[in-house]
């Protein structure tokens, strides 16, 4: 009987500890950097008095999680991460179409970017591809500042360029797809073979080259420039370069999961994240992605989309699983094994 | 063998014990959530709790309280004895079966209430089979066996089976038996396996040779330096595995000390470089790849091989070598022809241990790998990288598991049988043979150099936390430590540090208890089904952390048992990772305790629970204390398995440090690492002090 008494006490503590929730709940699957996820969740929770539960993991694993929970969805809304997995989820019927009233304030190319074209996902931020150069190392080596993709293959930069491996990094796949769209597949692979001679290391993570460039571990790091802007804001001697030939970009996805248990709050969250107010939240924690809301403040550290030459990135073709594995396999077979 | 009420030993199961199991099960059914709470146990509203109750969720679940109530009369009516026992066994066994099948077929997740009901049913089942004669009617042992088999099935066999299932079946659940070969023969996998084997082999050789040098020196040399060796084995135990790798970046990395120094001297514009010459040296990243991982693993694993070999060396009867010297063999000849053959099994063991630890290591290849891919990191990036390929992760995990199981079996079946121990227990006299003078001098130089390197490693970790940016700006600063520790208990390093402490504090007693229990069952009991526990133990010993991580992700991510993202799964993982400590400690301690003590107690009609409590536990006290301490340390420093399972809300110290390494905040990472090492060091010294004292106390009492 003593054990039963204990049980009742435990039950009592449990029940009294829980509070009544005014604005209900929301489960956010977040694929942004951890601190940005936390900031966004806190801001939304505070504004609408909603109890927000946030789970952070990469966009690939989040897609797998949503797929696994198809019959019994646990998450309500999926924030951030590259668009491709969002697109895939939309095509496979895992997402709820939603046309937010806030779409009016969103740049035209970000309103309905996903493959399904049924408003399964909206673009919540954009990130520009480029590279950053450690100016201290540049001075030490007395080399000219590179300005274009072509510059990176010059023999002077041998062993000074770092980029992620497309086998493990979505960022590096964007590099690959950008080259193919800029030059055509054959020439792109010729370019990558030449670049290979200058690469000192293919990293696993897409944001690693920028961090290595910040520390002087490499002189040039290729990646999304908002990652590099963060390092620059932290005081490292970096110069951010948008290659002169034009460059690719990524779109951060924002989608509601089909069968969400808190549908009303999920819609509120999408509206919030598409508003200028919501899109300015990540800037507060030094995430310098470009907001897609035309009224949102663009942080001075971020690259402004209207000031750089962007390619007309084909998210439908290059986001498809088939093209993806074709390009990655070809890279792994033809480029990676070359001696250098 | 049937036992009737009259020959029931005192302390055995009475009506109240039976009744309380039944009542707990009924109460759990009535009050606790039958299905998993939608937002977890830590976060729910009263409504959600109510909806999850079995009798509100689905009326068919009423079959369980029905069966339980049916058993209540049998608490008092125990006649005929066999009929009563059969009734208990069959009804509870059936109920467990229906319950599990129900959750699996409806693909719902089990809640706390269902878990408690299963536990109670399992206890009643154990009572039933004990009454039927299993374990000679000893309910405690029967319960313990059921418990251990249950846990081994749930947390070892089931996850490992999930790995097989992901390899054998594709996403649409069609049987694809050849998928494994497709993956293994696919581009790049062969190279990864080759890399892993080459690294493991080289590290095995290196750690064995160096371990041998250290062991010979510690046991045989005449200099003072040898005392230092006896202390340094503590270091790898308290250091998280990847921290050595991190410090190598600080020392040898492109912006590290060595590169900086060489650049300063002979680089372009260097001190010794002639004007206008391009310089003799360029910064290079040689540390990333094979060299770096090899160095880091050799540094951190050599102490283990030292311990194995020195244990063997100390067990040689000095008379053998003395005899050889008396027969006019020189010191060299004695060393070659007498000493080495005697410690050969120790050497082989150290080599295999080095290989297995190298193949299982995850932290160092992650930090230093560069483009040198090994199995453990490939597994991680198959899940955490851009590809997200569970089948590939599972297949690679299977290869790694097979590799370490093979080595484990060679170690146990082949070497384990050869006993070269020459200490017989009979008092032997004779002095330890000293080393040949030349050899000792060479070793002194080598070991001094080694200690300088180790010193540099730990110094760089310590100092790295106090400089602004290693490699760029060596201004002294407290900012890294302040960022970690001064921003309140809910930010910086505190949440992860608190999690680590809390989880490890819960896991340590659990794993020790389970480990000693398993050791007890394996050394003392014979029964049908023992093989299950036996094989489970082998897996616990041999399974690499990354494989555990993948297996748990695959097994506990969806219904019926959904644990990913919870603290529970991390505690279980830590417990499983630390369990070899408890099992090994329990086995060796129990091996030294004669069974006659327990038999005497049992003959006096004490139940086995009482025997364990009154006879074995006091004798095992120091083993339990020390294995609890080392389990705690292992739980605090483990990374390979928990990295798959820790989430934003449950990150632990090691995963937090690794995430800071990944985001390039080396200063913060080493600052945290040095605090962690320091904490563990203080803790270890305290424990050694405490257990050392308890040993002297015992001697005083005798």
Interface residues (C-beta under 8 A of the other chain):
Chain A: X1 X3 X4 X7 X11 X14 X15 X18 X20 X21 X25 X27 X34 X37 X38 X51 X53 X54 X55 X56 X57 X58 X60 X61 X63 X64 X65 X68 X69 X71 X72 X74 X136 X140 X141 X142 X159 X165 X166 X167 X168 X169 X170 X172 X173 X200 X201 X202 X204 X205 X207 X208 X211 X212 X214 X215 X216 X217 X218 X231 X236 X261 X329 X332 X333
Chain B: X20 X23 X24 X27 X28 X31 X32 X38 X39 X43 X44 X45 X46 X49 X107 X187 X188 X253 X254 X255 X268 X269 X282 X284 X285 X288 X369 X370 X371 X377 X381 X383 X384 X385 X386 X387 X388 X390 X469 X471 X472 X557 X558 X559 X565 X647 X648 X659 X662 X663 X664 X666
